[in-house]
């Protein structure tokens, strides 16, 4: 079996000094965690070193977070061994594989490894696994690490090495059963760091500002002109890269080779950016007599997992694009945020790999100091539908028991399971069904896998594969109309048409033979797009209501102004984004890409959301019922019907929960009784009934059943005496004392009786008795109710019924306050008695003359 010449491969690489420590760690525990900064050579040296370790006889599988990194690492190692890619060293990524029978080291993406682990946890033919760049914390890398931790319990002959460029190595070592840490310090080339803050904001409501991108281009051009060295520029996304590449081309006017680098490029273009060139060599378009500096404008691809050779200058926008979940609108998307400080440090280090370097950060030093220290783990912010299916197929629903570096958030994993249940992929306990295992065998998002397999039966395998390739490409639809996008790709009018075509052919080969392939007769290619999108995202089937579209999930969004999709009643929506201002409408969301659909296609794709439901509404004292056919939250039809008792009961309960007892439209006497019951509960507690909105709605059958039965047959409640209904709640035998404990009226010294005003249920106010002052002569003790526990506040009124005083202590009032009241009132009301001694005077309702 072929072996690797480590001395030749590692010549000049700092990691060469750590090879003995790595061999010792593997011999001692069969596992290791390597901590080494970018550029030390760990990706180049560790895989062949592991392949040559004692006891390793199979293939060494090495993960790289991105396809371009896997291809690049394989080609570099193959070149160092003097062999072709696919011979001693190869790679396997989605849609592209170059391996042979004699391949000893195979670079793969984490997703490829996860698929293999789920298909066969024994990993036949694999002698060791190296997980590179585990610090990047993407979901599939975390899952691959966790699954391998379990596999090692079954295969103690499987060495596992986890490699990180940050200080998280100890954390991974603990999870990997206390594996030794092999630490390689950074190469100490001098690195100058400067700050070049922009004159405009970096971000606004729409994302990265054009003014800031122009600033990045200007800083880069000035530094390259001054130094003449190769440069690496970090930007968050494709749009920003394309704008800066154009700006640099205009500013430098051919004085530099400017190359973009991102995941959406053709492999050949990616390889050109990372291939480098030998010292003194010339590119085909370099000017005679010299070489132009190279400027690679990249996403964080080049941060740690990918090496761009020859770089001595780094210009960093200090921005990153990370996944974020919007649970309110059920959306997941990439959001531009400030990069973490550890990311900025890694980016800057790219300038000092070969010698002294310069890093320019496009913000102030104070702004840099307050950046987050570490990047957010993707598992905390991403859509976890694929993860949920993978762990279900593994036999660990919701990831329970797995050695994940961070557990998935409960709310998001529950949402993901709900999506999978809708696809029939998991059962009520979260375990994978046969259908789920079939979806998991398709290397795609489970929703896209469902659209591919089911769509092939409806529209044909070829068309289904084309549309799913479009959906899974991650491309931003130029106009938001996926049907138009597909036409452009088929006609090769789109720059990514070749990549799309390869992926469509791969998916077609995968599904052909599983499905009929002919499709539904009479369905046009344009109709097929909406059908496949709806199969992938049945919760995003949307119906127009005015200017807004309502989704089957219950959320809503609007079309972007001027969208070609305007006017369609039904849409199958693939992507929704947040947007600021009026453009997003009340829903706060804008449809980024979609395809037209008809009602038949919507019902077919989202058949599990179809429901015939009888509902009732209580309003203005009456209950009205309707039978409603819904597609999720979309109302398809509504027919008046007589409500069932259960529906009427729920309608009344909902009205009470929303509006309290008043929602029933009771008369005044009923309201007074309700308030008295509320005071009894407040002051005396159980067994007196709880008559709040929740209390009344929960015990509806105990007190309002006859009235609800009457509502079903067309009766009304508004304005009715509900006192008898409320009294059904009174406990026995305590009910016999209710009127004594919480009296409706109180007798005053004049022998008259007056109603007590009780506070509303839930209020803390005291009960109140309003009575004319003259009727209270001789009343020295304020009244009390509830067996004397609750004092009644007395409002003493003038002969005209206007308030004179408020008191809970009549004795004090007569002694201290009455003389002043008498002095003021006797002249105003001379016909009424105002005795000097009210304590002994006769209480009366009459004037002096009538007495």
N, C-alpha and C positions, 0 to 999 in steps of 0.2 A: 504493500500500500504506500502511496506517495506520502512523503513527509515534507515539512516546511523548513527552510533554512532561516531560523530566527535571527541569526547573526546578520545575514544579508538584509532581511526585511526590516530589522529594527535599527539599522545603522543610522545614528544621528537622532534617534527618537528618545526623549527623556524616559519613556516608560520602560525602555530596555533594562534600566537598573532595577526595576521592580519585578522582573520575571522570576527570580528565585523566591521572592516572598509570595507570589501568586502560586507557584508550584507547591510551596510548603503549605499554604492554606488549603489547596485542593486535596493534598495528600492527607491532611489532618481531619478535615470535616466534609470534604466533597462539595463545598460551597464557598463562595467568597463574595465580598462586596468591594468593588474597586472604586475609589474616589480619586479622580484625576481631572484637572481642568481641560477645556478644549485645547487641542493642539499638541498634547503630550504623546499621542500615538496609541492610545488605549484601543481604539476601534481597529487599528491596523495590526497590533501585536497580540492582543488577548485571544482572539479566535484561533489563530494558528498555534499559540502556546497551549491552549486548552486541548486542541486536537492532538498535540503531541504528549499530553500528560499521561501518566501511567493509568492503565485501565480504560482509557477512552478509545473505543474501537469503531464507533459509528460516526455518522455525520454530525458536525457541530452546527447547530442552528443559531443564528445571530439575529436578533430583532433590531430594526431601526424604525423610529416613529413615522418616517415618511418614505414613500416609494423612491423619490429621487435620491434620498440618502442611502437606501439599500442598494440601488443600482450603482451609485458612485463608489460606495465602500467596496463592493464586490469587484468592480473594475480596477480600483486602485490596488487591492490586494493581489488580484490576478496578475496585474502588470509587474508587481514586485516579485512575484514568483516566476515570472517569465512564461506564464501560461495564458491561454485565452479564457475569456469569461465563459463559464459553463463547463470548464474542465475541472481543475483542482478547486477552483472557487466559482460559485455561481450565485444566482439570486432568484427569488420567486416573489412577485408582487401581483396585485390584482391586474389581470389581463396580460401579464408578461412574465415569462419564466425562462431562465437559461441555466439549467443544471444537467449534469450527466451522471452516468453510472459511477464514475470515479470521483465525483465531487465530495470533498471533505468538509468544506465550509460553505454554508448556504445562508445568505442574508435574506431576511424576510421582513415584512411588516408585522406588527403585533397582531393585526387582524388575521393574517394567514396562520400564525401560530395558534391562536385561539380556535380557529376552525379545525385545525388538525387535532388539538387536544380534545375537543368535544367529540370529534369523530372517533378517536381512539386514544384514551389517556395514557396508554403504554408508550406512545410515540415510537413505534417500531422503526428500527434503523437509525434512530437518533442516539448518539453517544453522549451529548452534552448540549446545554442551552446557555447562551449568553444574551442577557437582556441589556441592551445599550440605551443610554440616555433615559434611565428610569425617572430622573428628576423632572422630566418634562410633564409628567403626570397626566398624560392623556388617558382616556377611559380604557382603551384596549390594552395599553401598557400595564396599567394597574391590574386589570383582570388577568392578563397573561402571567404576571408575577404571582398573583394569588393562587391561580390554578396550579402553577409549578410548585408552589409550597406544598400543596396537597399531593401532587404526583410524587414528590420526593419521599413522602411517607410510604408509598407503595414501591417506588424504584429507588432504593438507596444507592444504586449504581449509576444514577444520573447526576453528574455534576451540574450545578447551576451557578452562574456568575452574574451578578447584577452590577451594572456600571453607572456611575452618577458623576456629574460635573459640579455638584454643590455639596453643602455640608449636611445633607439629609442621609448620608451613608449609614450612620449609626441606626437610624430608624429602620432602614431596610434590613440591616444586619440582624436586628432583634426579630423582625418578622420571619427572617430566613433561619430560624432556629439558632440564633446566636452565631452566625457565620463570621469568620475573621474579616477585618477590614484591611485592604491593601491601599495605602494612601501614597499618592505621588504628588509632590508639590509642583507648583507652577514654575515654568521657566522664567527666570528673573531678568527678562529683557526690559530696558527702561520703557515706560509708557507715559506719555504726556497726555493729560486730560484737560480739555478746554471747554468752555461753555459759550454758546452762541445763541442767546435768547432771541426769538423772533419779534418783530415790531407789531405783529398781529396775533390774535388768539390761535392756539393750536387746534382747538375743537370748537364747534358750535352745535346747534341742534341737529344739523344734517350730517355731522361727522367731521372729518379732517378738512380744515379750510384750505381753499386754493392759495390764499396768501401765504400760509405756512409752508405749503409744498414748494412754492416759488422760493421761499427763504431757504429751505433745505437744498434745493438745486443750486442756489447762488453760493451758499457756504461750500458745497462740494466742489463746484467749478473753481472757486477762488483757491481752495486748498490744493486741488490737483494742478492748477497752473503754477502755483508757487513751488510745489515739491516734485511734480512729475512722477509720483509713485502711483501704484495701483490702489484702488479704493473700494471699500464695501459700504454701501448705504443701506440702513435698515428702515423700512417703512411697514405699516401694518397690513396693507392689502393690495390687490391687483390694481384698482383704480388709481391709488396713490403712486404705485410704481410706474404705471404707464404715463402719468402726467409728468413725473420727475424725469423719466427717460427722455420724453420729448423736450422738456425744458433744458436738460443737459446737452442734448444734441444741438439745440439752437445756440446755447451759450458758448459751447466749446467748438462749434462749427467744424466737426471732423477731427479735432485735436485729441480725441480720446475714443476708445472703443467702449461704448455704453451698452451693457447687456442686462436685461431683466432676468429675475430668477424667482419663480413661484410655482406652486403645485399645479397650476392650470396650463403650464406650457407643454409643448410637445417634448418628449424625452430628448430629442436631439438638441433642442434649444437649452434645456436644462443642463445637459452634458457639456455644451459649449461654455456655459457660465462657470462650471466647476472644474473644467479640465485643466486650466492653467496653461503655461507654455514654458519651455526651457529658457533659461537666462540668455538673452540676446537673440532669441528666435523672433521671427516676424509673422504677424498675421497676414493673410492674403491681401488685405487692403491697407496695411501699414505703409506710411510714406517711405520713399527710398532713403537709406542712410540711417534709419533708426526705428524704434518701436514706439507706438503710442501707449500711454498708460491705459489700463483697463479699469472701468468703473462698473461694478456689479451692483445693481439696485435690487434688493432682496427683501422678502418677508423674513420672519424669524427662522425660516429654513436654515439659514447660515449661522444661526446663533450658536448652536452646539453640535447638532447632529450631522452637519455637513461642513466640510472645509473648502473654502475658496482660497486657492493658493496664491501666494505672492502679495498678499494685502499688507500694506504698511500704514494705511489711513482708514479709519472708520468714522463715518458720519451717522449719528443715531438720532432719529426723530423721537426716541424714548416713548414710543407708542406700541400698543399690542392689540391684537384682535382676539377676543376670547368669547366662548359661548356663554349665553345668558338665557335663562328661562324666565318668561313672563307668564306667571301662573294665572294671572287675572284674565289674560286673553288667550291662554293656552298656546303660546308661541315660543319657539326656540330660534335664536339667531345669533350671529356674530356681532359683537358690540366693540367699538373702538374705545380703549381705555388706556390710561398711562401704564407703561411697562413697569415691572417690579425692579427694584434696585439690583437684585442678583442677576436678572436678565441683562440689565445695562452693563454690569461688570463683565459678564461673559461676552457680550458684543464687543466691548472695548478691547478685551483681551485678544481678539482676532487680529488687531493691528500690531501686536508685539510677539507674534509667534516666531518670526525669523530674525528679528533684531529690533532696534528702537522703533517705536511707533507713536502715532498720534490718534487720539479719539476725540471727536468733537460732539458734544451733546447739545441738541437744539432746544435748550431751556435754560433757566437760571439755576445757579448752584443751590439757591434756597428751594426752588421747586423740586430739584432732584432729591434733596434731603428729606422731603416729606412723601416721596413715592413709597408704595407698599414694599416691605422688605422682600417678600417672596410672591411668586405667582400663585394664583388660586388653582387648586386641583380641579381638573375638568369635571370630575365626578360630582362636584358640588354645584355645578352650574349648567350641566349639559342635559340634553334629552337622553334618557336612559332606557329607551325602548329596546335597543339592540342588546344592551347589557342585561336587561331583565330576561330576555329570551335565552341568552347564553347561559346565565346562571341557572335558569329553570331546566335547560337541557342537561346541565352538569349535575343536577340533583340538589341544588342549594337555592331554592326560591328566595328571591329578594337578597341574595348574597349572604344569607345567614351562615355563619361559621367559617366563611372564607377569610383569608389573611389579607384583605384589602388594606392598603395604606390608610385610606379614609373610607368609612362606610357610606353607602349611598343615602341621600336624604330620604326620610320616610315618605314625605309627601310626593316627591318626584318618582320614587320607585312604585308607589301605589298608583300614580297616574299612568306610569308605563305599563303596569300590569293590567289596568283597565283597557288600554289600547290593545294589548295582546289578547285579552278575553274577547274583545270585539272582533279580532281576526280569527278567533278559535284556536289560538296558539297555546294558551295555558288554561287550566281548569280553575275552579273556585279557590283552590289551595295554592295556586301559583305554580303548579307543576306542569311541565311541558306535555302537550298532547302529541299524537302522531302528526297532526297538522302542523304543530309548532316545530317538530323536528324536521319536517319537510321544508318549512320556511328557513330554518337555521342552516340547512345545507346549501342554500343560495347565499353566496358571499355579498350580501347587500342588506340594507336596512329592512327589517321585517315587513314594513309597509310596502316597500318596493318589491320585495320577494312575493308578497301576496298579489300585487298588481301584475307581476310577470306571469306567475303560474295560473291565476284565474283569468287574467286578460288574454292569455294565449288561446283559451277555449272560446273566447268571445270574438276577438278581433284577429286572431292568428298569431303564431309565434313570432314571426318577423316584425310585425307592427308593434306588438307588445314589447319586444326587446328594444326597438328603436325608441319608444317613448320612455321606457324605464331607464335606458342609457341617458336620455336627455335629463330626466329627473335626478338621477344619481350623479350627474357630472359636477354639480356644485356651481355651474355657470350662472351668472346673473342675466336674466332675460332682458335683452335690450329694450323691448317695448312692452313686456309683461304678457304677451300673447303667445302661449306655448305652441299653438297650432302654426303660427307664422314662424316661430323658431325652428320647428321641425322641417318646414318647407325649406328654410334657408340652409339647414344642415344637409338635407338630402341633395340640394342643388350645389353644395360645397361653396356656398357664399359666406359661411361663417369661418373665422380663423381656426376654430377648434373642431372643424368638421372631421378631420382625419382621426383624431382621438375618439370622438363620438362614434365614428363608424366602426373602429376596432372594438369598442366596448359593446356596441349593438350586436356585432357578429358573435362575440363571446357569449353574451346572454342568449342569443338565438340558439347557438349550439347547446347551451345548457338546458334549455326548456324544450327544444324540439324533440319529439318522441314522447314527452310526458303529456302533451296536449294534442288536440285534434289538428290544430294548425290552420284550418281553413277559415275560421272566423265566422261571424254572423253575416249571412247574405244581406247585401244591400247597405251595409255600414261603410261609409266613406272613410278615407284616411283621416280627414279632419274630425269626424265624429269619434273616431277611435282615440284621439288624444284625450278628449274629455273623459271618456270611459275609463282609460287606464289611470289618469290622475285621480278620478273619483275612487277607483279601487284601492289606490295607494293611500288616499286620505279621505275616507268616507265621512269623517267628522268635519271636514272642510267643504263638503257639498254645500253650496250657498244659493239662496234665493233672494231676488231683489225685492226690497220693500222701500219704495221711494228712491232716495239717493244712496241708500245703504243696503248692503247684503248681509243677511242673517245666515249664520252657519248652522249646520246640524248640531254642532257642539254647544250652541247657545250664544257664542260670541258674535261679534259683527265687525265689519270693515267696509271701507269705501274703495272705489277705484281711483287711481291717480288721475289728475286732470288730463283730459285729452286721450284717455286710454282707448285703444281700438276695441276693447271688450264692452264698451258702454252700450247699454240697451239690451243686453242679453238677460233674460229672466233667470236663467240658471247658469251657474259656473261651477267648475271643479277647480278648487284653489290649491296650488302647490306651495306657495310661499306667501307669508304675511309678514309685514314689517311694522315696527312702530314708527310713527312720524309725528312731528310737532306741528302745531298750528291748525288752521282750518282744514288743511288738506287731508287730515286724518279723520275728520268728522267727529261726532260724539263718541264713537267707538275708540278713537285714538289709534286706529290701525289702518294700514293701507295694503291693498292686495298688490303684491309684487309680481306674481306670475300666476296664470290660470288659463283654463281652456273652456270654451262654451260646452254646455251640456243640455240635455232635455230632461223632463221629469222622469221619463221611463228609465233613462240611464242612471239618474240619481237614485231612484228606488232600487234598481238592481244592484248598484255598487254598495249602497248602505242599507241593504235589506234587514240587517240585524237591528237597525234603528227604527224600523217601521213599527208603529203602535197605534191601535185604535183605543181611544181613552174617552171615558165618559166623565165630564167635569160639571160642576155646578157652581154657581156664584150666588151669594146672598147679598142683595142690595135693595135698599128702600123697603125693607120688611118682607121681601119675597125671595124665593129661590127659583132660579131659572137654570135649566140643564141643557147641555149640548154634548153631542157625540163628535169628537174631534179625531181626525186621522193626522198623525204627525210623522215626520221624518226627523227623529231627534227633536230639536227645538223648532223645527220648521213646520208650521201649520199648513197642511195640504187641503183639508176640507173641514167644514163645521156644519152640523145639522141640529136644529132644536129637538130636544127630547124631554120627556118627563123625567126629572131626576130620581135616582134610586134613593132609598133611605140613607145608605152609606154615603153617597155623594152629597146629599143635602146636609147630613151631619157634619161632614168635613167642611162644607162651605160655611156653615154657621160657625164652626170652631175657628176657621181661618179669619172670619170677620171679627170674632171676639178677640182673638190674639192680636189682630191689627188695631182694633178700635175700642177694645174693652166692652163693658156692659152697655155703654151708650150706643154701640153699633147695632143693637137690637131695636132701637127706637122705643124704649120703655116710656110709660107715662111718669108723671112726677111722683106719684105714690110709690111706684116700683123703685125709682131712683132713691127715695128716702129709705126704703127698706134695705136696699143694697148697701147704703152708707151705714146703716145701723149694724148690719151684719159685719161690715168691715171693721167697725170699732170694737165689736165683741171679739173678733179674732185678734185684733191688735192688742187689746188690753187683757183678755182672758185666755187667749191661746186655744189649743185643742181642748175639747172636741169641736169647738165652734168652727165653721167651715171657712176655708180660704176662698175669698170671692174676688181675688184679682183676676186679670184677664187670663193668666195661665191656669189659675185654679178653676175658674168657671169652664174653660175650654176642655180641661182634662176630665171633668166630671159631668160632661154634657148629658150623658145618658141618665144620670141620677136625678136631674132636675128639669130638663127641657125635652125629654123624649116625646111626650104627647104633642107638644107644640111643633116639633120637627116633623112628626108624622102628618100633622095638619098642613104644614108647609108643602110637603110632597104632593098633596092633593089640591094645591092652589090657594091655601089660606095665606094671610099676611100677619106679621107681628107688629109692625110699626104702630105706635100709639096704644098698644094693649097693656092691660094690667098684668104684669109679670110677677106680682107679689106672690100669688099661690105657687108659681113655679119655683121662686126663690126659697119659699118656706119648705119645699121638699128637701132642702139641704140641711135643715135644722136637725141637730142630733137628738136622739131620744135617750133618756127622759128629760134632758136639759131643756128641750124646746118649751116645756111648760113655764119656765121662768124667763123666757126671752124678753117679753114685754115689760117684765119687772126690772130686769137687769139693764136693758137698753130701751127705756120708754120712748114712745113716739112723742108724748106730751108730758109736761110737768105742771102740777097745780101750784099756784102762787098764793100768798096770804089773802088776796081779794076773793079767793075761791074760784077764780077763773083758771083755765089751763091753756097753755100755749105750746106749740110745737118746738121741739129741740132741733136746732140745725146741726146735723152731724157732718164731719169733714168727709171729703171724697176718699174712697178707698186708696190706701197707700200714702196719704198725707199724715203729717204728725200734728196737725192742728187739734185744739180741744173742741168739744161740743159747746154750742152757744145757745143761750136762752135770751131772747129779746122781749122786754116787758117794760110798761110805763112805770116810772119811779113811784108814783102814788100807790100802786098796787102792791108795793113791797114794804110799806111801813110795818115796822115790828119784826121784819125778817132779819134775824141777826146771824143766821148760819147759812152760808152759801150752799146750794144744792149739790149733791154728789150722786153718781150713778155707778153701775157695775159693782154692787155690794159696797158702795162707799169708796171705791178705789180711785174714781175719776171725778175731779171737781168740774163743775159746769161753769163756764165763763158767762157772767150775767151782763148783758148790755142794757143799762138803764136808760129809758127813753123819756123825752119831754112829752107834754100833753099832745104835741103835734106829731109825735112819733120820730123825732130826731134824736140822735144819740147824745146823752149827757155825760155818761161815764161808763167805763168797762172795768169790771172787778171780779175777782174770785174770792174776795173777803168782804162780805156786806157789813160786818161789824166795824171794820176799819173805815169803810166808806162813810157810814153814818157819823162816826166820831170825827173824822179828819177832813173829809172832802165835802160832806153835805152842807155845812154852813156857807161855804162860798157859792155852791150851786144855788142854795135857797136865796141868798142875797141877790144873785143875778136874775133868777127866774121868777120871783114872786111879783116883780113889777111887770114882767112880760106876760105872765099868765095869772092875773089876779083872781080869776074865777075858780082856780084850782087850789087845793089846800097845800100849804107849805109850813107845816107846824115846826115850832122850835125844837120839839123833842120827837123825832120820827120813830124812835124806838117804842114809844107808848101810844102813838097815834093809830087811828083805825085805818087799815088799808082800804082803798076804794077805787072804783073806776069812774066815779061821778064827780061833777063840779060841786062847789060849795052850795050853790042854790038848790041843786037837785038833792043834795044830802039833806 
